[in-house]
């Protein structure tokens, strides 16, 4: 089974619930259009997690502030530098996302439970539209980006 985008979310303002989108524009070296977490030059532009991990943890999509939920791709197995073509956009894995203490506000003990399972952070290499149902296709890694964060 090919991997696909199951859900897309943007954060309209910090600490507010995520807003589900059917389609979003990924902006090169920034993140998702309209997302409060989008920032130029950071390795933390887009957060991916797989639906299978959310199901294991009994979490609804969007609950832990992820931007893209995939199905059929074990995000935990991705390595830094791995590139994914998602819809029209090209994203590059930068680092695993460490769960912060705010996760315990969602559910007591969730921060600890999410260690090593919160997903992978990406930066946008090539912009373009990403929609629900779009394929998620692993690509060859690109040249080292120099990000060490």
MDAnalysis code that builds the backbone (N, CA, C; Angstrom):
import MDAnalysis as mda
import numpy as np

u = mda.Universe.empty(447, n_residues=149, atom_resindex=np.repeat(np.arange(149), 3), trajectory=True)
u.add_TopologyAttr("name", ["N", "CA", "C"] * 149)
u.add_TopologyAttr("resid", np.arange(1, 150))
u.add_TopologyAttr("resname", ["UNK", "UNK", "UNK", "UNK", "UNK", "UNK", "UNK", "UNK", "UNK", "UNK", "UNK", "UNK", "UNK", "UNK", "UNK", "UNK", "UNK", "UNK", "UNK", "UNK", "UNK", "UNK", "UNK", "UNK", "UNK", "UNK", "UNK", "UNK", "UNK", "UNK", "UNK", "UNK", "UNK", "UNK", "UNK", "UNK", "UNK", "UNK", "UNK", "UNK", "UNK", "UNK", "UNK", "UNK", "UNK", "UNK", "UNK", "UNK", "UNK", "UNK", "UNK", "UNK", "UNK", "UNK", "UNK", "UNK", "UNK", "UNK", "UNK", "UNK", "UNK", "UNK", "UNK", "UNK", "UNK", "UNK", "UNK", "UNK", "UNK", "UNK", "UNK", "UNK", "UNK", "UNK", "UNK", "UNK", "UNK", "UNK", "UNK", "UNK", "UNK", "UNK", "UNK", "UNK", "UNK", "UNK", "UNK", "UNK", "UNK", "UNK", "UNK", "UNK", "UNK", "UNK", "UNK", "UNK", "UNK", "UNK", "UNK", "UNK", "UNK", "UNK", "UNK", "UNK", "UNK", "UNK", "UNK", "UNK", "UNK", "UNK", "UNK", "UNK", "UNK", "UNK", "UNK", "UNK", "UNK", "UNK", "UNK", "UNK", "UNK", "UNK", "UNK", "UNK", "UNK", "UNK", "UNK", "UNK", "UNK", "UNK", "UNK", "UNK", "UNK", "UNK", "UNK", "UNK", "UNK", "UNK", "UNK", "UNK", "UNK", "UNK", "UNK", "UNK", "UNK", "UNK", "UNK", "UNK", "UNK"])
u.atoms.positions = np.array([
    [0.836, -1.181, 0.000],
    [0.000, 0.000, 0.000],
    [0.884, 1.249, 0.000],
    [0.598, 2.174, -0.852],
    [1.365, 3.412, -0.934],
    [0.972, 4.335, 0.215],
    [1.945, 5.101, 0.696],
    [1.697, 6.057, 1.776],
    [0.935, 7.263, 1.229],
    [0.044, 7.799, 2.049],
    [-0.764, 8.957, 1.654],
    [-0.896, 9.939, 2.809],
    [-1.346, 11.138, 2.463],
    [-1.675, 12.157, 3.456],
    [-3.089, 11.884, 3.941],
    [-3.232, 11.679, 5.234],
    [-4.559, 11.435, 5.809],
    [-5.204, 12.726, 6.317],
    [-4.394, 13.628, 6.859],
    [-4.940, 14.872, 7.400],
    [-3.858, 15.947, 7.401],
    [-4.306, 17.197, 7.312],
    [-3.416, 18.362, 7.314],
    [-3.966, 19.371, 8.322],
    [-3.056, 19.958, 9.101],
    [-3.454, 20.927, 10.114],
    [-2.516, 22.129, 10.100],
    [-3.064, 23.296, 10.401],
    [-2.260, 24.492, 10.636],
    [-2.680, 25.070, 11.981],
    [-1.747, 25.762, 12.598],
    [-2.003, 26.437, 13.868],
    [-2.208, 27.915, 13.561],
    [-3.403, 28.415, 13.774],
    [-3.697, 29.812, 13.467],
    [-3.036, 30.773, 14.448],
    [-2.856, 30.334, 15.691],
    [-2.180, 31.131, 16.716],
    [-1.623, 30.162, 17.759],
    [-0.486, 30.511, 18.346],
    [0.146, 29.649, 19.338],
    [-0.827, 29.306, 20.465],
    [-0.790, 28.046, 20.853],
    [-1.576, 27.486, 21.957],
    [-3.072, 27.384, 21.689],
    [-3.477, 27.596, 20.443],
    [-4.879, 27.362, 20.068],
    [-4.975, 26.012, 19.369],
    [-6.179, 25.417, 19.321],
    [-6.339, 24.153, 18.608],
    [-5.945, 24.305, 17.137],
    [-5.505, 23.201, 16.573],
    [-5.131, 23.175, 15.169],
    [-6.389, 23.221, 14.300],
    [-6.246, 23.775, 13.097],
    [-7.357, 23.834, 12.146],
    [-7.081, 22.847, 11.022],
    [-8.040, 21.972, 10.786],
    [-7.890, 20.982, 9.721],
    [-8.131, 21.645, 8.371],
    [-7.296, 21.301, 7.408],
    [-7.370, 21.848, 6.053],
    [-7.433, 20.671, 5.077],
    [-8.143, 20.839, 3.986],
    [-8.150, 19.786, 2.961],
    [-6.965, 19.942, 2.025],
    [-6.437, 21.169, 1.953],
    [-5.305, 21.469, 1.083],
    [-4.580, 22.674, 1.664],
    [-3.258, 22.694, 1.522],
    [-2.469, 23.804, 2.048],
    [-1.260, 24.033, 1.138],
    [-0.783, 25.250, 1.125],
    [0.409, 25.587, 0.358],
    [1.623, 25.502, 1.269],
    [2.591, 24.656, 0.888],
    [3.881, 24.598, 1.578],
    [4.775, 25.641, 0.922],
    [5.395, 26.487, 1.723],
    [6.234, 27.571, 1.232],
    [7.694, 27.201, 1.479],
    [8.510, 27.246, 0.422],
    [9.920, 26.865, 0.526],
    [10.606, 27.623, 1.649],
    [11.351, 26.880, 2.459],
    [12.122, 27.380, 3.590],
    [11.292, 28.216, 4.560],
    [10.019, 27.853, 4.706],
    [9.183, 28.542, 5.698],
    [8.245, 27.583, 6.420],
    [7.434, 26.845, 5.698],
    [6.453, 25.970, 6.327],
    [5.124, 26.067, 5.619],
    [4.049, 25.798, 6.340],
    [2.724, 25.787, 5.744],
    [2.075, 27.165, 5.851],
    [1.515, 27.614, 4.745],
    [0.864, 28.920, 4.691],
    [-0.205, 29.019, 5.767],
    [-0.190, 30.118, 6.509],
    [-1.196, 30.354, 7.537],
    [-0.895, 29.723, 8.878],
    [0.206, 28.985, 8.987],
    [0.539, 28.320, 10.243],
    [1.426, 29.226, 11.091],
    [1.059, 29.398, 12.340],
    [1.825, 30.253, 13.251],
    [3.226, 29.719, 13.513],
    [3.449, 28.434, 13.274],
    [4.764, 27.841, 13.512],
    [5.698, 27.963, 12.310],
    [5.209, 28.444, 11.188],
    [6.040, 28.581, 9.980],
    [7.046, 29.708, 10.181],
    [8.321, 29.385, 10.016],
    [9.380, 30.388, 10.150],
    [10.499, 30.077, 9.170],
    [10.979, 31.098, 8.515],
    [12.099, 30.933, 7.580],
    [13.359, 30.517, 8.327],
    [14.112, 29.633, 7.671],
    [15.432, 29.263, 8.153],
    [15.498, 28.282, 9.300],
    [14.383, 27.842, 9.828],
    [14.399, 26.907, 10.953],
    [14.237, 25.466, 10.456],
    [14.792, 24.501, 11.162],
    [14.579, 23.097, 10.792],
    [13.242, 22.556, 11.298],
    [12.442, 23.386, 11.960],
    [11.178, 22.964, 12.585],
    [9.975, 23.548, 11.843],
    [9.914, 23.390, 10.538],
    [8.875, 24.039, 9.732],
    [7.578, 23.240, 9.637],
    [7.674, 21.921, 9.590],
    [6.496, 21.067, 9.427],
    [6.689, 19.817, 10.284],
    [5.657, 19.432, 11.039],
    [5.710, 18.233, 11.865],
    [4.836, 17.144, 11.255],
    [5.448, 15.983, 10.981],
    [4.730, 14.822, 10.449],
    [4.644, 13.737, 11.511],
    [3.522, 13.056, 11.533],
    [3.352, 11.855, 12.347],
    [2.462, 10.918, 11.543],
    [2.550, 9.634, 11.833],
    [1.702, 8.687, 11.097],
    [0.452, 8.344, 11.894],
    [-0.606, 8.069, 11.162],
    [-1.910, 7.749, 11.756],
    [-1.827, 6.507, 12.628],
    [-0.951, 5.594, 12.259],
    [-0.817, 4.358, 13.024],
    [-0.313, 4.647, 14.442],
    [0.640, 5.579, 14.583],
    [1.138, 5.952, 15.909],
    [0.050, 6.656, 16.710],
    [-0.684, 7.554, 16.068],
    [-1.785, 8.221, 16.774],
    [-2.799, 7.203, 17.289],
    [-3.116, 6.200, 16.475],
    [-4.074, 5.165, 16.886],
    [-3.531, 4.370, 18.077],
    [-2.242, 4.018, 18.042],
    [-1.621, 3.289, 19.160],
    [-1.754, 4.060, 20.468],
    [-1.659, 5.375, 20.376],
    [-1.691, 6.237, 21.559],
    [-3.094, 6.751, 21.885],
    [-4.083, 6.320, 21.105],
    [-5.473, 6.739, 21.277],
    [-5.607, 8.259, 21.234],
    [-4.987, 8.855, 20.199],
    [-5.029, 10.303, 19.993],
    [-5.731, 10.623, 18.681],
    [-6.487, 11.694, 18.681],
    [-7.125, 12.154, 17.460],
    [-6.127, 12.948, 16.620],
    [-6.228, 12.882, 15.302],
    [-5.363, 13.710, 14.458],
    [-5.488, 15.188, 14.841],
    [-4.334, 15.871, 14.888],
    [-4.284, 17.286, 15.240],
    [-4.110, 17.552, 16.721],
    [-4.292, 16.543, 17.552],
    [-4.259, 16.740, 19.007],
    [-2.897, 17.145, 19.536],
    [-1.813, 16.652, 18.914],
    [-0.478, 16.939, 19.455],
    [0.283, 17.935, 18.574],
    [-0.485, 18.782, 17.890],
    [0.059, 19.915, 17.129],
    [0.843, 19.504, 15.879],
    [0.558, 18.324, 15.344],
    [1.216, 17.921, 14.103],
    [0.570, 18.624, 12.924],
    [1.344, 18.800, 11.863],
    [0.830, 19.440, 10.649],
    [0.292, 18.443, 9.642],
    [0.993, 17.335, 9.472],
    [0.590, 16.358, 8.471],
    [0.557, 14.979, 9.106],
    [-0.564, 14.287, 8.911],
    [-0.726, 12.908, 9.360],
    [-0.678, 12.029, 8.111],
    [0.247, 11.070, 8.127],
    [0.372, 10.145, 6.997],
    [-0.227, 8.790, 7.369],
    [-0.507, 7.997, 6.357],
    [-0.920, 6.605, 6.558],
    [-0.069, 5.748, 5.637],
    [0.486, 4.669, 6.199],
    [1.297, 3.755, 5.398],
    [2.778, 4.108, 5.371],
    [3.199, 5.022, 6.232],
    [4.608, 5.412, 6.325],
    [4.965, 5.500, 7.803],
    [5.907, 4.681, 8.257],
    [6.337, 4.723, 9.647],
    [7.305, 5.892, 9.804],
    [6.795, 7.021, 10.240],
    [7.587, 8.240, 10.353],
    [8.763, 8.047, 11.310],
    [8.598, 7.187, 12.319],
    [9.685, 6.952, 13.290],
    [10.916, 6.331, 12.648],
    [10.754, 5.688, 11.498],
    [11.876, 5.027, 10.830],
    [12.642, 5.950, 9.881],
    [12.178, 7.177, 9.707],
    [12.857, 8.104, 8.808],
    [14.129, 8.633, 9.451],
    [15.124, 8.889, 8.635],
    [16.394, 9.440, 9.105],
    [16.524, 10.896, 8.697],
    [17.337, 11.604, 9.436],
    [17.650, 12.982, 9.098],
    [18.186, 13.030, 7.665],
    [17.696, 13.999, 6.884],
    [18.110, 14.129, 5.488],
    [17.188, 13.421, 4.515],
    [16.331, 12.506, 5.014],
    [15.381, 11.819, 4.139],
    [14.428, 12.835, 3.537],
    [14.216, 12.741, 2.262],
    [13.289, 13.651, 1.594],
    [12.019, 12.913, 1.205],
    [10.917, 13.641, 1.302],
    [9.613, 13.110, 0.917],
    [8.959, 14.075, -0.058],
    [8.460, 13.529, -1.157],
    [7.619, 14.299, -2.079],
    [6.202, 14.077, -1.576],
    [5.560, 15.163, -1.146],
    [4.198, 15.086, -0.631],
    [3.373, 16.043, -1.472],
    [2.494, 15.495, -2.303],
    [1.785, 16.339, -3.253],
    [2.810, 17.005, -4.150],
    [2.736, 18.332, -4.284],
    [3.678, 19.081, -5.120],
    [4.955, 19.465, -4.378],
    [4.954, 19.368, -3.053],
    [6.061, 19.867, -2.236],
    [7.121, 18.795, -1.982],
    [8.333, 19.264, -1.707],
    [9.437, 18.394, -1.315],
    [9.886, 18.830, 0.078],
    [9.855, 17.889, 1.026],
    [10.244, 18.159, 2.402],
    [11.450, 17.319, 2.762],
    [12.273, 17.823, 3.694],
    [13.459, 17.109, 4.155],
    [13.411, 16.955, 5.666],
    [13.590, 15.716, 6.140],
    [13.593, 15.431, 7.573],
    [14.787, 16.108, 8.235],
    [14.530, 16.795, 9.346],
    [15.603, 17.491, 10.051],
    [15.910, 16.888, 11.419],
    [14.876, 16.566, 12.203],
    [15.112, 15.973, 13.518],
    [13.810, 15.439, 14.094],
    [13.928, 14.431, 14.982],
    [12.733, 13.955, 15.666],
    [12.189, 15.060, 16.564],
    [10.885, 15.075, 16.736],
    [10.242, 16.090, 17.571],
    [10.161, 15.584, 19.011],
    [10.821, 16.280, 19.903],
    [10.767, 15.931, 21.328],
    [9.483, 16.503, 21.926],
    [8.721, 15.693, 22.638],
    [7.481, 16.197, 23.238],
    [7.772, 17.167, 24.387],
    [7.044, 18.260, 24.412],
    [7.213, 19.263, 25.458],
    [6.214, 19.014, 26.590],
    [6.383, 19.772, 27.674],
    [5.519, 19.592, 28.846],
    [4.065, 19.937, 28.564],
    [3.802, 20.713, 27.494],
    [2.412, 21.043, 27.156],
    [1.599, 19.807, 26.760],
    [2.283, 18.731, 26.398],
    [1.575, 17.497, 26.045],
    [0.791, 16.959, 27.242],
    [1.307, 17.181, 28.447],
    [0.598, 16.709, 29.642],
    [-0.701, 17.470, 29.891],
    [-0.855, 18.657, 29.285],
    [-2.122, 19.390, 29.382],
    [-3.187, 18.716, 28.517],
    [-2.755, 18.015, 27.480],
    [-3.692, 17.280, 26.613],
    [-4.178, 16.031, 27.339],
    [-3.214, 15.332, 27.954],
    [-3.529, 14.130, 28.728],
    [-2.380, 13.890, 29.701],
    [-2.657, 13.785, 30.998],
    [-1.582, 13.547, 31.963],
    [-0.732, 12.334, 31.565],
    [0.595, 12.528, 31.601],
    [1.523, 11.453, 31.246],
    [1.838, 11.356, 29.767],
    [1.207, 12.202, 28.936],
    [1.386, 12.101, 27.493],
    [2.805, 12.471, 27.056],
    [3.428, 13.441, 27.727],
    [4.793, 13.811, 27.340],
    [5.711, 12.591, 27.402],
    [5.648, 11.862, 28.479],
    [6.491, 10.666, 28.631],
    [6.125, 9.600, 27.606],
    [4.847, 9.399, 27.405],
    [4.372, 8.391, 26.454],
    [4.809, 8.699, 25.020],
    [4.934, 9.988, 24.688],
    [5.296, 10.403, 23.331],
    [6.796, 10.372, 23.042],
    [7.635, 10.175, 24.044],
    [9.087, 10.171, 23.804],
    [9.439, 9.157, 22.730],
    [10.108, 9.666, 21.688],
    [10.498, 8.814, 20.568],
    [9.364, 8.491, 19.613],
    [8.178, 9.089, 19.839],
    [7.012, 8.750, 19.017],
    [6.225, 9.968, 18.551],
    [6.710, 11.183, 18.814],
    [5.919, 12.371, 18.468],
    [6.011, 12.738, 16.992],
    [6.880, 12.117, 16.249],
    [6.975, 12.408, 14.833],
    [8.302, 13.023, 14.455],
    [8.395, 13.465, 13.220],
    [9.630, 14.015, 12.671],
    [9.368, 15.419, 12.160],
    [10.313, 16.305, 12.423],
    [10.246, 17.672, 11.916],
    [10.910, 17.736, 10.547],
    [10.368, 18.599, 9.705],
    [10.853, 18.749, 8.331],
    [11.006, 20.216, 7.994],
    [11.828, 20.479, 6.996],
    [11.865, 21.802, 6.383],
    [11.398, 21.642, 4.949],
    [10.836, 22.697, 4.412],
    [10.298, 22.668, 3.051],
    [11.423, 23.032, 2.082],
    [11.781, 22.102, 1.217],
    [12.830, 22.304, 0.211],
    [12.236, 22.965, -1.036],
    [11.116, 22.418, -1.495],
    [10.395, 22.973, -2.656],
    [8.947, 23.153, -2.248],
    [8.423, 24.341, -2.481],
    [7.038, 24.618, -2.140],
    [6.061, 23.995, -3.125],
    [4.800, 24.016, -2.761],
    [3.729, 23.501, -3.599],
    [2.555, 23.088, -2.736],
    [1.469, 22.726, -3.391],
    [0.267, 22.343, -2.656],
    [0.341, 20.901, -2.168],
    [-0.183, 20.702, -0.964],
    [-0.318, 19.385, -0.350],
    [-1.789, 19.233, 0.002],
    [-2.388, 18.117, -0.417],
    [-3.790, 17.880, -0.129],
    [-4.026, 16.533, 0.517],
    [-5.148, 16.425, 1.221],
    [-5.526, 15.126, 1.784],
    [-5.640, 14.117, 0.651],
    [-5.109, 12.930, 0.881],
    [-5.130, 11.876, -0.124],
    [-3.927, 11.882, -1.050],
    [-3.104, 12.946, -1.001],
    [-1.911, 12.998, -1.855],
    [-0.939, 11.880, -1.488],
    [-0.182, 11.394, -2.467],
    [0.842, 10.382, -2.175],
    [2.008, 10.992, -1.395],
    [2.629, 10.149, -0.576],
    [3.857, 10.498, 0.150],
    [4.934, 9.571, -0.405],
    [5.878, 10.147, -1.151],
    [6.872, 9.346, -1.866],
    [8.278, 9.658, -1.379],
    [8.958, 8.658, -0.776],
    [10.351, 8.874, -0.387],
    [11.205, 9.186, -1.618],
    [12.138, 10.112, -1.440],
    [13.062, 10.533, -2.498],
    [14.485, 10.282, -2.007],
    [15.423, 10.339, -2.935],
    [16.828, 10.235, -2.541],
    [17.197, 11.427, -1.669],
    [18.034, 11.209, -0.647],
    [18.467, 12.354, 0.157],
    [19.208, 13.372, -0.692],
    [19.071, 14.611, -0.330],
    [19.766, 15.683, -1.033],
    [21.119, 15.925, -0.404],
    [21.799, 16.975, -0.847],
    [23.086, 17.340, -0.245],
    [22.873, 17.767, 1.204],
    [23.866, 17.577, 2.061],
    [23.712, 17.994, 3.470],
    [23.309, 19.470, 3.541],
    [22.361, 19.741, 4.435],
    [21.821, 21.104, 4.528],
    [22.612, 21.974, 5.480],
    [23.404, 21.364, 6.343],
    [24.180, 22.159, 7.292],
    [23.426, 22.488, 8.561],
    [22.147, 22.128, 8.650],
    [21.390, 22.377, 9.878],
    [21.867, 21.415, 10.963],
    [22.161, 21.938, 12.114],
    [22.609, 21.079, 13.212],
    [21.697, 21.176, 14.426],
    [20.560, 21.827, 14.275],
    [19.652, 22.011, 15.411],
    [18.788, 20.820, 15.622],
])
